[in-house]
């Protein structure tokens, strides 16, 4: 099988970033490339055209490769959901939930079969696979059940890059220690070392590189400069770096950092707006006076609702709304805005019922049936007639609670031409929506931002703009340009 493997000395070393860059670089060179990550643990997910769930990072890598995301690119996705358990997504579909201890017993053999089957299908259709590992390949207590790192590299006999984050410090120790803990046949597959996130003067690093190459007998094939966050975050640890508003922004949006926040990649298009600043607010922090508050998706709606109440954030959100603030809930956040959330089968929590924030006249019933599909709809608000594309990922259904007395005029209106996907109140201060990827739609995003701007007396921004995918393409090109300038692929490509 034709493949390159990318592993890292630690989590957040830059594996996803480098994999995306390689996909774009090699695609530019004429290779028909596909990304692959055998097993991913993340709450940022994407729905493929066939309705399967994969990690969002693998979808971005597929776009970098100029191909369509598909379930074979991430055959196993683990979605943590509290109490040390994770939902298991295999070949795009939810197949159960497990603890870490039970996973090896119940899913290891089945998982490896899914991985090898997916690899065979992709290899038959693509010239080259760029395979990403997870965490570190040298976790000696976990190696016997590691489905993602050197087991895949050995299966493919893939020349492998080892990536280290030098910005954290201890890079040389990380590299040497990782190599020392690999088996000889695994270490033999490491054909190059990549030093990532370098901030300093290259000439001062050169003696260390010479020492490392002499010690390991493996070339350092790249020193990638540190750059501002360009690649979509894979998990919530990345949010630790996003704790304050940008300077001199005209519109400020607070995003509640739920304990089990999911699909916060929804907000990358907002962050890319020059006039907009977003801040992830911890539950114990004051909300302040932003132009809007967003309650994002959650893997466990009731558990995060409980956290909102216990921390006092629920009261802060209601007080903000009562004072005329704008609140938007997406997916789990939409469910939280309602009157109640029911979980009769205990799918996500130990509670049969839990009160919501009571800001929208809806209630949600969580069920084992999972909705995962792409959608194309038309907007009603804040501007009618705009085409919208996005995707749903949620357990259960949300329904309107009819008032005891019928009024002659409704006080809530459907957000789209499919009334099941969301609603907005009459004053357009409370918005609820099931669509992930909503802000990717440039004209709708600008229309919503203009509504916020008008409340501040700011001029309106043009709405006749492209969707975020064009900005994402520019970001992927910039990533590829950066890496291509500082990476020598010859030691790996000569293996091909």
C-alpha positions in Angstrom: 0.0 0.0 0.0 1.3 3.5 -0.9 1.3 5.6 2.3 3.1 8.2 4.4 2.6 8.1 8.2 2.6 11.1 10.5 3.1 10.5 14.3 3.8 12.9 17.1 5.8 12.8 20.3 2.7 14.2 22.2 -0.8 15.3 21.6 -1.0 18.7 19.9 2.4 18.3 18.3 0.9 19.3 15.0 0.0 15.9 13.4 -3.4 17.1 12.0 -1.8 20.3 10.7 1.1 18.5 9.0 -1.2 15.9 7.5 -3.4 18.5 6.0 -0.4 20.4 4.6 1.0 17.2 3.0 -2.4 16.4 1.5 -2.4 19.8 -0.2 1.3 19.8 -1.2 1.1 16.4 -2.8 -2.3 17.0 -4.4 -0.7 20.1 -6.1 2.0 17.8 -7.4 -0.5 15.7 -9.1 -1.0 12.9 -6.6 -4.5 11.5 -6.0 -4.3 11.8 -2.2 -6.5 10.8 0.7 -6.1 11.4 4.5 -6.6 8.6 7.0 -6.8 8.4 10.8 -7.7 4.9 12.0 -9.1 6.0 15.4 -9.8 9.5 16.5 -11.1 10.8 19.9 -12.8 14.1 19.4 -16.1 15.9 19.8 -15.7 18.0 16.6 -17.4 15.9 14.0 -18.5 16.2 10.4 -21.2 14.4 8.5 -20.3 12.9 5.1 -22.6 13.0 2.1 -23.6 9.4 3.0 -24.7 10.5 6.5 -21.6 9.0 8.3 -19.8 10.8 11.2 -16.0 11.3 11.0 -13.6 13.7 12.8 -13.8 17.2 11.5 -10.0 17.3 11.1 -10.2 14.4 8.6 -12.9 16.3 6.6 -10.6 19.3 6.5 -7.7 17.1 5.4 -9.9 15.6 2.6 -10.7 19.1 1.4 -7.0 19.8 1.5 -6.5 16.8 -0.7 -9.2 18.0 -3.1 -11.4 15.1 -2.4 -14.7 14.3 -0.7 -14.8 13.3 3.0 -15.9 9.7 3.5 -16.1 7.4 6.4 -13.1 5.2 5.4 -10.9 8.2 6.2 -11.7 7.9 9.9 -13.2 4.4 10.5 -13.4 4.8 14.3 -14.4 8.0 16.1 -14.7 8.0 19.9 -16.9 10.8 21.3 -16.3 11.3 25.1 -19.6 11.7 26.9 -18.7 11.8 30.6 -18.4 9.1 33.4 -15.3 7.9 31.7 -17.3 6.6 28.7 -17.3 7.3 25.0 -19.8 6.8 22.2 -18.2 4.5 19.6 -18.7 5.6 16.0 -17.5 2.9 13.5 -17.6 3.4 9.8 -19.7 6.5 10.4 -22.4 4.9 12.6 -22.9 4.8 16.3 -22.5 1.2 17.5 -22.5 1.6 21.3 -20.7 3.2 24.2 -17.8 1.9 26.2 -15.3 2.6 29.0 -11.6 2.6 28.2 -11.2 -0.8 29.9 -14.1 -2.4 28.0 -13.0 -0.9 24.7 -10.1 -3.3 24.3 -12.2 -6.3 25.1 -15.3 -5.4 23.0 -14.0 -3.3 20.1 -10.3 -3.9 19.4 -10.6 -6.8 17.0 -13.7 -5.3 15.4 -11.9 -2.0 15.1 -8.8 -3.4 13.5 -10.9 -5.1 11.0 -12.7 -1.8 10.2 -9.3 -0.1 9.9 -7.7 -2.6 7.5 -10.9 -2.8 5.4 -11.0 1.0 5.1 -7.3 1.1 4.2 -7.8 -1.5 1.5 -10.7 0.5 -0.1 -8.8 3.8 0.0 -5.6 2.2 -1.4 -7.5 0.8 -4.3 -8.8 4.3 -5.3 -6.0 6.7 -4.4 -2.3 7.0 -5.4 -1.2 7.9 -1.9 -2.6 7.9 1.7 -1.4 10.4 4.3 -2.0 8.6 7.6 -2.2 10.4 10.9 -1.5 8.9 14.3 -3.0 9.9 17.6 -1.3 11.1 20.8 2.1 9.4 21.1 3.2 6.1 19.6 5.3 5.4 22.7 2.7 5.0 25.4 4.0 1.7 26.7 1.0 0.9 28.9 -1.3 1.3 25.9 0.7 0.0 22.9 -0.9 -3.4 23.0 -4.2 -1.8 22.2 -3.1 1.1 20.0 -5.0 0.9 16.8 -3.8 4.2 15.4 0.0 4.7 15.4 2.8 2.2 14.6 0.4 -0.7 14.1 -1.0 1.1 11.0 2.5 2.2 9.9 3.7 -1.4 10.1 0.6 -2.7 8.3 1.3 -0.3 5.5 5.1 -0.5 5.7 4.8 3.3 5.6 7.8 5.7 5.8 6.9 7.8 8.9 7.5 11.3 10.1 7.9 12.0 13.8 6.6 15.5 14.7 7.6 17.4 17.9 6.3 20.7 19.3 9.4 22.7 20.2 7.3 25.5 21.6 6.5 23.4 24.7 10.1 22.8 25.5 11.9 19.5 25.9 11.7 18.7 22.2 15.0 16.8 22.0 14.1 14.7 25.0 10.7 14.0 23.5 12.2 12.8 20.2 14.9 10.7 21.8 12.6 9.2 24.4 9.9 8.4 21.8 12.5 6.6 19.6 13.9 4.7 22.5 10.5 3.3 23.4 9.7 2.1 19.9 10.3 -1.4 18.9 13.2 -1.8 16.4 10.9 -2.6 13.5 8.8 0.5 14.4 11.9 2.7 14.8 13.1 1.6 11.4 10.0 3.1 9.8 10.9 6.6 11.1 12.5 8.3 8.1 12.4 11.9 9.2 11.9 14.2 12.2 9.9 17.4 12.0 10.4 20.2 14.5 7.1 22.2 14.7 6.2 25.6 16.1 9.7 27.1 16.1 9.9 30.7 17.2 13.6 31.4 17.4 16.6 32.0 15.2 17.3 29.0 13.1 21.1 29.3 13.4 20.8 28.9 17.2 18.9 25.6 16.7 21.3 24.1 14.2 23.8 22.7 16.7 20.9 20.9 18.4 19.7 19.5 15.1 23.2 18.2 14.3 23.4 16.5 17.7 19.9 15.0 17.2 20.7 13.6 13.8 24.0 12.1 15.0 22.3 10.6 18.0 19.3 9.1 16.2 20.7 8.6 12.7 17.5 10.1 11.4 17.4 13.3 9.5 15.6 16.4 10.6 13.6 17.0 7.5 11.8 20.1 8.6 11.7 23.0 11.0 8.3 24.6 10.7 8.0 28.2 12.0 5.4 29.0 14.7 2.3 30.6 13.3 -1.0 31.9 14.5 -3.7 29.2 14.8 -4.5 28.4 11.2 -5.9 24.9 11.4 -9.3 24.0 13.0 -8.9 22.7 16.5 -9.4 19.0 17.1 -10.4 19.1 20.8 -11.2 21.5 23.6 -7.6 21.7 24.9 -7.0 24.1 22.0 -9.6 26.5 23.5 -7.2 27.2 26.4 -5.4 29.6 24.0 -8.7 31.4 23.1 -9.6 33.1 26.3 -9.7 36.8 25.4 -11.3 39.1 22.8 -9.2 40.4 19.9 -8.2 44.0 20.2 -10.2 46.7 18.4 -13.0 44.5 17.2 -16.4 46.0 16.6 -18.6 43.0 17.6 -17.9 40.8 20.6 -19.4 37.3 20.9 -19.1 35.2 24.0 -19.2 31.4 23.5 -20.0 29.4 26.6 -17.3 26.8 27.1 -19.4 23.8 28.1 -17.7 20.9 29.9 -18.5 18.6 27.0 -18.4 21.2 24.2 -18.7 19.8 20.7 -18.4 21.1 17.2 -16.9 24.4 18.2 -15.4 24.5 14.7 -18.8 26.0 13.9 -17.3 29.3 15.0 -14.1 29.4 12.9 -15.9 31.5 10.3 -16.9 34.1 12.9 -13.3 34.2 14.2 -12.2 34.8 10.6 -14.3 38.0 10.4 -12.0 41.0 10.8 -14.6 43.0 12.7 -15.6 40.2 15.0 -14.0 38.9 18.2 -15.0 35.7 20.0 -14.2 34.6 23.5 -14.7 31.2 25.1 -16.1 31.9 28.6 -15.7 29.4 31.4 -18.7 28.7 33.5 -17.3 30.5 36.5 -16.5 33.7 34.6 -18.8 36.7 34.2 -20.4 37.0 30.8 -19.8 40.7 30.7 -21.7 42.7 28.0 -21.0 41.0 24.6 -23.1 41.7 21.6 -24.3 38.0 21.6 -23.9 34.9 23.6 -23.7 31.5 21.9 -24.4 28.2 23.6 -22.6 25.6 21.4 -23.2 21.9 20.9 -22.8 19.4 23.6 -22.2 15.6 23.7 -24.4 15.4 26.8 -27.0 18.0 27.0 -28.5 17.3 30.4 -25.1 16.9 32.1 -23.9 20.3 30.7 -27.3 21.9 31.6 -26.6 20.7 35.2 -23.2 22.3 35.0 -24.7 25.6 33.8 -27.1 25.6 36.8 -24.6 24.5 39.4 -22.0 27.1 38.3 -24.5 30.0 38.1 -24.0 30.4 34.4 -27.6 29.5 33.7 -28.7 32.6 35.8 -26.1 34.7 34.0 -27.5 33.7 30.6 -31.1 34.3 31.6 -30.2 37.7 33.2 -28.4 38.6 30.0 -31.4 37.6 27.9 -33.8 39.5 30.2 -31.7 42.6 29.7 -32.3 42.4 25.9 -29.1 40.4 25.0 -28.9 38.1 22.0 -28.6 34.4 22.7 -28.1 31.7 20.1 -28.1 28.0 20.8 -26.8 25.5 18.3 -27.7 21.8 18.5 -27.3 20.9 22.2 -27.3 24.6 23.0 -30.7 24.8 21.2 -32.0 21.9 23.3 -30.8 23.8 26.5 -32.8 26.9 25.5 -36.1 25.0 25.9 -38.3 24.3 28.8 -37.2 20.7 29.5 -34.9 17.9 28.3 -36.1 14.3 28.7 -33.9 11.3 28.7 -36.3 8.4 29.4 -33.8 5.7 28.2 -30.9 7.3 30.1 -28.9 7.6 26.9 -26.8 10.6 27.9 -27.3 11.0 31.7 -28.8 9.5 34.8 -31.7 12.0 34.8 -35.1 11.2 33.3 -35.9 14.9 33.0 -34.1 18.2 33.6 -35.3 21.8 33.3 -33.9 23.9 30.5 -33.2 27.6 30.4 -36.9 28.3 29.5 -36.0 30.8 26.8 -37.7 29.0 23.9 -41.1 27.2 24.0 -39.7 23.8 23.1 -38.9 20.5 24.8 -36.5 17.8 23.7 -36.7 14.0 24.1 -33.3 12.3 23.9 -33.5 8.9 22.2 -31.0 6.2 21.0 -31.8 7.1 17.5 -29.2 9.5 16.1 -29.8 12.0 13.4 -26.7 12.6 11.2 -27.3 14.1 7.8 -26.4 17.0 5.5 -29.0 19.6 4.9 -29.9 22.2 2.3 -32.6 24.7 3.4 -33.6 28.3 2.9 -33.6 31.0 5.6 -36.5 33.0 6.9 -34.5 35.1 9.4 -32.6 37.4 9.7 -33.0 37.7 5.9 -35.4 35.5 3.9 -34.5 33.5 0.9 -30.8 32.8 1.6 -29.7 29.3 0.7 -28.2 27.4 3.6 -26.1 24.3 3.7 -25.1 22.5 6.9 -25.4 19.2 8.8 -27.2 17.7 11.7 -25.7 15.5 14.5 -28.0 15.0 17.5 -29.7 12.5 19.6 -33.5 12.9 20.0 -36.0 15.4 18.7 -37.1 18.9 19.7 -40.8 19.9 19.5 -42.7 23.0 20.2 -44.7 23.2 23.4 -48.1 24.6 22.6 -49.3 27.4 25.0 -52.3 26.8 27.2 -54.1 29.7 25.4 -53.9 30.2 21.7 -52.8 33.7 20.8 -53.8 35.4 17.5 -50.2 36.1 16.7 -47.3 33.7 17.1 -44.4 34.9 19.1 -41.9 32.5 17.6 -41.1 31.8 14.0 -39.2 29.1 12.1 -35.7 30.0 11.2 -35.7 28.0 8.0 -38.2 26.6 5.6 -37.9 23.3 7.6 -39.5 24.3 10.9 -37.9 21.4 12.7 -34.4 22.9 12.3 -34.7 26.0 14.4 -36.7 29.0 15.6 -36.3 32.7 16.6 -38.5 34.7 18.9 -40.5 37.8 17.7 -37.9 40.3 19.0 -35.1 38.2 17.3 -33.2 38.1 20.6 -33.4 34.3 21.2 -32.3 32.0 18.4 -32.2 28.2 18.4 -30.8 26.0 15.6 -29.9 22.4 14.9 -27.6 23.1 11.9 -23.8 22.8 12.3 -21.9 24.7 9.7 -24.5 27.6 9.8 -21.8 30.3 9.9 -20.0 28.8 7.0 -22.8 30.3 4.9 -21.3 33.8 4.2 -24.4 35.8 3.3 -26.4 34.4 6.3 -23.4 35.0 8.6 -23.1 38.6 7.5 -26.9 39.1 7.7 -26.8 37.9 11.3 -23.8 40.0 12.2 -25.4 43.0 10.6 -28.4 42.5 12.9 -26.0 42.7 15.8 -24.2 45.7 14.3 -27.4 47.6 13.7 -28.3 47.3 17.4 -24.9 49.0 18.1 -25.5 51.7 15.5 -22.7 50.3 13.3 -22.8 50.4 9.5 -23.8 47.1 7.7 -21.2 44.9 6.1 -21.7 43.6 2.5 -23.7 40.3 2.4 -22.8 39.4 -1.1 -19.8 37.4 -0.1 -18.6 33.8 -0.7 -19.1 31.0 1.8 -16.4 30.2 4.3 -15.1 27.2 2.2 -13.3 29.7 0.0 -11.6 31.2 3.0 -10.8 27.7 4.2 -9.2 27.0 0.8 -7.0 30.0 1.2 -6.0 28.9 4.7 -5.1 25.4 3.4 -3.0 27.0 0.7 -1.2 29.1 3.3 -0.6 26.1 5.4 0.8 24.2 2.4 3.0 27.1 1.4 4.5 27.4 4.9 5.2 23.7 5.2 6.4 23.3 1.6 9.0 26.0 2.2 10.5 24.4 5.3 10.1 20.6 4.7 12.2 18.2 2.7 10.1 15.3 1.6 12.9 13.6 -0.4 13.7 11.0 2.3 10.0 9.9 2.4 9.2 10.1 -1.3 12.3 8.1 -2.3 10.8 5.3 -0.3 7.8 5.3 -2.7 
